[in-house]
């Protein structure tokens, strides 16, 4: 394909030696001169000056777009790391609590202070779960691919607008800007609504010189709020259980 650009099909460039479709190489370095290369016979040709200049211009623009996107989405990497650490962290906390609590419970040290780590574990577990669910609900629309501009066309990259390869997978990487794109049923079921929202998003960016950045702090706030709620509820529950056990013990002593 000759000097392909996002969102537009380029003219094919068949090899003059073997007839296979040639591809555009990026050259050496960011400002390298692109050239046509054949992956079958190895033939190499220079692009026409206007096509080479256009290809370089678009490649640099996509690179700038990729860097801006990676900077804006830097918190996503942190949340992904946190999500991966939830299960190992929960297992480690269970092991630590078992090591600490079992000997005390075996010695009859059953009181609210002894059981307080259980409430801490419940609070952290609820906080992690709330943060992950909040994060998922927040980022799914951000990472979803753009619906086709017209029925029958391919879905488009959420970042650069280039057409995405049609694959049977929940996620696809854009071949132009390397952005991850989520593919789900909403792209077909709610295409008109998603197109309207896309247009509204572009208008909002134009009015505010870049648009409002995503509020990635929602996940952190959900962790503290629901963690605190779960901690308090667990403490109250444990206190009620201990009181019930004390009343039952007194009743047994009296009888």
C-alpha positions, 0 to 999 in steps of 0.5 A: 500500500502506497503512503497509507493514512489512517481512515483511508485506503491507499493505492496498491503498489505491486512489485515490478519483479514478482508482482507481490504487494509492496509495503512502505518501510519507515526508514531509519530513525524518526526522520528516515526516508520511507521506501517501498519494500517487497517481502518476497523478492526483497526489491526496494524502491524509493517513494515519490518525493510528495508521497515520501513527504506525506508519509513522514508527516503522517508518521510524525503526527501519529507519533505525537498522538501516541505520546500524548495518549500514553501521557494522558493514560499513564494512570491506567498502567497503575490500575492494571498493576493494582488489579494484578496484585489483588489476588496475591495480596489477598492470599498473603493477608489471609496467611498472615491473619491465620498465623497471627489469629489461630494461636490467640484463638486457641488460647481463648483470646477472643475479643474485639481487639484480637479480631480487628484484623478481620475487619481490616481485611474485609475493609481492604477487600471491599475497597479493592473490589469497589476500585476495580469495578469503578475503574472498569466502568470508567475505562471501558468507554475510554478504550472502546473502539469507534463504530464504523463511520458507515454501515459495512465498514470496519470499526475505527481506532479510538485514538487516530481514527484509522480502520481496525482489522476485522478480528474475532477478539475482544481487543485489537491493536491499531496498526497505525498508532498502536492504541489498544481498542476494545471490541464489544457488542455495543459497537453494532447495537448502539452505533448511532448513539456512539457516533453522536457521542463521538461528535459531541466529544470532538465539539467539547475538545474544540471548545475547551482546547483539549477537553476535560481529562478523565477523572482517574481519582474515582477509583481511589475514592471508591477504595477509601469510601467502601473500604471504610464502610466495610470496616465499620460494618465488620466491626459492628458485626464482630461486636454483635457476635461477641456479645451474643457469644457472651450472653450464650456463655452466661446462659449456659453457666446459669443453667 
